[in-house]
């Protein structure tokens, strides 16, 4: 069955994909993994989040293919999916710089003026 021009399954997949990006914790984790592979413990300390929150969000990121996991001894090392998510995040960064940062900056200035 289709809704408009896409199937219901594809629409659900879009919702799952973009929903993964709506979490502040998951965005922090994605950005923390942009430079190097990290363990849950390293992410927990760097982001100052509870271990269970980090693990829960990593599970969603892993299930959706945003991150990959490799066993390193007794630890699991997480990395950003270099073939799809890294280029996507680079495109998102460019788009935000061109369009979104000024909106956020303008709102912050407005809130600052209203608080005075």
Secondary structure, DSSP 8 states (H G I E B T S, - for coil): -EETTEEHHHHHHHHHHHHHTT-HHHHHHHHHTSSS-EEHHHHHHHHT--HHHHHHHHHHHHHTTSEEEEEETTEEEEEE-TTTHHHHHHHHHHHIIIIIHHHHHHHHHHHHHHH-
